Amino acid sequence: MNHNFKFIDLFAGIGGFHLAFHNLGCECVFASEIDKFARITYQENISKISPELFDRNMFAGDIQEVDTKQIPDFNILCAGFPCQPFSKSGKQLGMEEDRGSLFHDIAYILEKHKPSMVVLENVRNIAGPRHVHEWEVIIRTLRELGYRVSSQPLVVSPHRIAPEFGGRPQFRERVLIAATLC
């Protein structure tokens, strides 16, 4: 397998980004997930395909407790940062809630490491009318850090993807933000 591209998997959940990028031939060199049960599931899902991640102790818990100097070199930052502060089913406090401000931890890692690509994922509502300010902060911050990024959200849902490409009948709109270093 060609491991020319190395990625980190922040707010890793149960391993969706990891599986996708692994299947593209990329190597995960660091992952972080704070939730105990998601961490257990991630390890179950990923340990067979990327044992070196666990052998080298590169699977961290709380990203806020990680020294960025401990993160190995990488080309791609993937992050499904917490959705609850932006979700219609939550209080919608956005970046006024602690979990909503975790984007700034992503920005700090980007500033220190300058990977060539960033892929972020969140709920559709992050780009909705209630969170215009947060959306603008995210886009402006990425641009200030030297990334080229569209100000228009890319909204995807499994029901809009052809089955042969992994689509499902489930309606679950998500926003993807892809940015490349200028």
C-alpha positions as CSV (number, residue, x, y, z in Angstrom):
1,M,0.0,0.0,0.0
2,N,1.3,3.5,-0.9
3,H,1.6,5.6,2.3
4,N,2.7,8.9,0.7
5,F,-0.1,10.7,2.5
6,K,-0.3,10.6,6.3
7,F,-3.4,11.9,8.1
8,I,-4.5,12.6,11.6
9,D,-8.0,11.7,12.8
10,L,-9.4,14.2,15.3
11,F,-12.7,13.8,17.1
12,A,-12.4,10.4,15.5
13,G,-15.7,8.9,16.7
14,I,-15.8,5.2,15.7
15,G,-13.5,5.6,12.7
16,G,-15.4,6.8,9.6
17,F,-12.7,9.1,8.4
18,H,-10.0,6.5,9.2
19,L,-11.7,3.8,7.1
20,A,-12.2,6.2,4.2
21,F,-8.7,7.5,4.1
22,H,-7.1,4.1,4.8
23,N,-9.0,2.7,1.8
24,L,-7.5,5.5,-0.3
25,G,-4.1,4.3,0.7
26,C,-3.3,6.9,3.4
27,E,-1.7,6.1,6.7
28,C,-3.1,7.4,10.0
29,V,-0.3,8.6,12.2
30,F,-2.4,10.1,15.1
31,A,-6.0,9.9,16.3
32,S,-7.9,11.5,19.1
33,E,-11.3,10.7,20.6
34,I,-12.5,11.8,24.1
35,D,-15.6,9.6,24.4
36,K,-14.8,6.3,26.2
37,F,-17.3,4.1,24.3
38,A,-16.4,5.6,20.9
39,R,-12.7,5.0,21.7
40,I,-13.4,1.3,22.4
41,T,-15.4,1.0,19.2
42,Y,-12.7,2.9,17.2
43,Q,-10.0,0.5,18.5
44,E,-12.2,-2.5,17.6
45,N,-12.8,-1.1,14.1
46,I,-9.3,0.1,13.4
47,S,-6.7,-2.1,15.2
48,K,-6.6,-4.8,12.6
49,I,-6.0,-2.4,9.7
50,S,-3.7,0.1,11.5
51,P,-2.1,-1.7,14.4
52,E,0.9,0.6,14.4
53,L,-1.4,3.5,15.5
54,F,-1.9,1.7,18.8
55,D,1.5,0.1,19.0
56,R,3.1,3.5,18.9
57,N,0.6,4.9,21.4
58,M,-0.7,7.5,18.9
59,F,-4.4,7.2,19.9
60,A,-5.1,10.0,22.4
61,G,-8.1,11.0,24.4
62,D,-8.9,14.7,25.0
63,I,-7.3,16.7,22.2
64,Q,-7.0,19.7,24.6
65,E,-4.5,17.7,26.6
66,V,-2.2,16.8,23.7
67,D,1.1,18.7,23.1
68,T,1.1,19.5,19.4
69,K,4.8,18.6,19.3
70,Q,3.8,15.0,20.0
71,I,1.8,14.8,16.8
72,P,3.9,13.2,14.0
73,D,4.2,14.9,10.6
74,F,1.1,14.6,8.4
75,N,-0.4,15.9,5.2
76,I,-4.1,15.7,5.9
77,L,-6.1,16.8,9.0
78,C,-9.5,15.1,9.3
79,A,-11.9,16.2,12.0
80,G,-15.5,15.5,12.8
81,F,-15.6,18.1,15.5
82,P,-18.5,18.1,18.0
83,C,-21.9,18.6,16.4
84,Q,-24.1,18.9,19.5
85,P,-23.6,22.7,19.9
86,F,-24.8,23.3,16.3
87,S,-27.5,20.6,16.0
88,K,-31.1,21.5,15.7
89,S,-31.8,18.9,18.4
90,G,-29.5,20.7,20.9
91,K,-29.5,24.0,22.6
92,Q,-27.7,25.5,19.5
93,L,-25.2,27.5,21.6
94,G,-22.6,27.2,18.9
95,M,-19.1,28.4,19.9
96,E,-20.5,29.8,23.1
97,E,-20.5,26.2,24.4
98,D,-17.2,24.6,25.3
99,R,-17.6,21.8,22.7
100,G,-18.5,24.4,20.1
101,S,-15.2,26.2,20.6
102,L,-13.1,23.0,19.9
103,F,-12.7,24.2,16.3
104,H,-10.1,26.6,17.7
105,D,-8.0,23.5,18.8
106,I,-8.1,22.4,15.2
107,A,-7.0,25.8,14.1
108,Y,-4.1,25.7,16.5
109,I,-2.9,22.3,15.2
110,L,-3.2,23.7,11.6
111,E,-1.1,26.7,12.6
112,K,1.6,24.5,14.1
113,H,1.7,21.8,11.5
114,K,0.5,23.3,8.2
115,P,-0.8,20.2,6.5
116,S,-1.6,20.5,2.8
117,M,-5.2,19.5,3.2
118,V,-8.0,19.8,5.8
119,V,-11.3,17.8,5.8
120,L,-13.9,18.8,8.4
121,E,-17.4,17.4,9.0
122,N,-20.3,18.6,11.0
123,V,-24.1,18.8,11.0
124,R,-26.0,20.7,8.2
125,N,-27.1,23.3,10.7
126,I,-23.5,24.6,11.2
127,A,-24.0,26.5,7.9
128,G,-27.6,27.3,8.6
129,P,-29.1,30.7,9.6
130,R,-28.7,30.2,13.3
131,H,-24.9,29.7,13.1
132,V,-23.9,32.2,10.4
133,H,-21.4,33.8,12.7
134,E,-19.7,30.4,13.5
135,W,-19.6,29.5,9.8
136,E,-17.9,32.8,9.0
137,V,-15.4,32.3,11.9
138,I,-14.5,28.8,10.5
139,I,-14.0,30.0,6.9
140,R,-12.2,33.2,7.9
141,T,-9.9,31.3,10.3
142,L,-9.0,28.7,7.7
143,R,-8.2,31.5,5.2
144,E,-6.1,33.4,7.7
145,L,-4.1,30.3,8.2
146,G,-3.3,30.2,4.5
147,Y,-6.0,27.7,3.3
148,R,-8.1,28.0,0.2
149,V,-11.7,27.1,1.1
150,S,-15.1,27.8,-0.3
151,S,-17.5,29.9,1.7
152,Q,-20.4,27.7,0.3
153,P,-21.1,24.6,2.4
154,L,-20.9,21.2,0.7
155,V,-23.9,19.3,2.0
156,V,-23.9,15.5,1.6
157,S,-26.3,12.8,2.7
158,P,-26.2,9.0,2.3
159,H,-29.5,9.1,0.4
160,R,-27.9,11.3,-2.3
161,I,-24.9,9.0,-2.9
162,A,-25.3,6.2,-5.4
163,P,-25.3,2.8,-3.7
164,E,-22.2,1.6,-5.6
165,F,-20.3,4.5,-3.9
166,G,-21.6,3.7,-0.4
167,G,-24.9,5.5,-0.5
168,R,-27.8,4.4,1.8
169,P,-31.5,5.3,2.0
170,Q,-30.8,7.2,5.3
171,F,-31.4,11.0,5.2
172,R,-28.6,12.5,7.3
173,E,-27.3,15.8,5.9
174,R,-23.8,16.7,6.8
175,V,-21.5,19.6,5.9
176,L,-18.0,18.8,4.6
177,I,-15.4,21.5,4.6
178,A,-12.4,20.8,2.4
179,A,-9.5,23.2,2.4
180,T,-6.0,23.2,0.7
181,L,-2.9,25.1,1.7
182,C,-2.2,27.9,-0.7
